[in-house]
Amino acid sequence: QVQLVESGGGLVQAGGSLRLSCAASGRTFRNYAMGWFRQAPGKEREFVARISWNGASTYYTESVKGRFTISRDNAKNTGYLQMNSLKPEDTAVYYCALSSRLLPTINREYNYWGQGTQVTVSS
């Protein structure tokens, strides 16, 4: 089993920045690709970004390209999501997840999930 704990969420004004962290314990973090998802009230959980096990490959949903950066530090068993130029539509609960697949994107390709951290962007 892998346990994931997200942190770094909060309330920020539009145009501001936040850095989310995802701390992993249990199985070896470096064996998994990592993704970030988000779920806004009344909406389905959506994919935000993904990074391969070694950090060589990243992929973003169109709406966050150029604003968000996903990264990881395998030595610290921690992943990150740097969010800049935040918009009110970025408001959601953000989840990190790990996948045993090489380049996963959709929800069902992920094996382990964190409990989420709330991000609220005010206009």
ZAMARGU-4260 file (C-alpha; in steps of 0.2 Angstrom, whole numbers, plus 5000, padded with zeros to 4 digits):
<rodrens>
0) 5000/5000/5000 | 5005/5018/4997 | 4999/5033/5008 | 4998/5050/5000 | 4996/5066/5009
5) 4993/5082/5000 | 4997/5099/5007 | 4999/5117/5002 | 4981/5122/4998 | 4973/5138/5003
10) 4964/5154/4999 | 4973/5165/4986 | 4968/5180/4975 | 4967/5178/4957 | 4984/5180/4949
15) 4992/5172/4964 | 5002/5157/4966 | 5002/5141/4977 | 5013/5126/4978 | 5005/5109/4982
20) 5015/5095/4989 | 5011/5076/4989 | 5021/5066/5002 | 5021/5047/4999 | 5025/5033/5011
25) 5024/5015/5010 | 5029/5007/4993 | 5043/5015/4983 | 5038/5032/4976 | 5050/5031/4962
30) 5041/5016/4955 | 5026/5026/4950 | 5020/5039/4938 | 5011/5053/4948 | 4996/5064/4943
35) 4986/5078/4950 | 4968/5079/4948 | 4955/5091/4954 | 4936/5091/4958 | 4926/5107/4958
40) 4909/5107/4967 | 4896/5099/4957 | 4908/5093/4944 | 4917/5077/4940 | 4935/5074/4945
45) 4947/5080/4931 | 4965/5077/4926 | 4977/5091/4928 | 4994/5085/4925 | 5005/5070/4925
50) 5024/5066/4927 | 5033/5050/4923 | 5042/5040/4936 | 5059/5048/4933 | 5052/5066/4929
55) 5057/5065/4910 | 5039/5066/4904 | 5026/5078/4909 | 5009/5081/4902 | 4995/5095/4906
60) 4977/5098/4903 | 4975/5112/4891 | 4968/5124/4903 | 4983/5124/4915 | 4997/5124/4902
65) 5010/5138/4904 | 5003/5141/4922 | 5005/5125/4932 | 5021/5115/4933 | 5022/5097/4940
70) 5038/5090/4947 | 5044/5077/4959 | 5059/5073/4970 | 5061/5054/4972 | 5074/5056/4985
75) 5061/5064/4996 | 5046/5054/4991 | 5037/5070/4987 | 5028/5077/4971 | 5023/5095/4968
80) 5011/5105/4958 | 5017/5124/4956 | 5002/5134/4952 | 5004/5152/4945 | 4992/5165/4938
85) 4978/5156/4947 | 4960/5159/4941 | 4944/5158/4950 | 4940/5143/4939 | 4955/5134/4947
90) 4945/5133/4963 | 4943/5114/4967 | 4949/5100/4979 | 4966/5094/4972 | 4971/5076/4973
95) 4988/5068/4969 | 4988/5050/4963 | 5001/5037/4959 | 5000/5024/4944 | 5010/5009/4940
100) 5007/5013/4921 | 5020/5022/4912 | 5011/5037/4906 | 4993/5037/4914 | 4981/5051/4911
105) 4963/5045/4916 | 4957/5042/4933 | 4955/5023/4932 | 4974/5021/4927 | 4979/5027/4945
110) 4981/5015/4959 | 4983/5026/4974 | 4975/5042/4979 | 4977/5056/4993 | 4963/5064/5002
115) 4964/5080/4993 | 4968/5098/4998 | 4956/5113/4995 | 4962/5127/4983 | 4951/5142/4983
120) 4954/5157/4971 | 4945/5173/4974 | 4941/5186/4961
</rodrens>
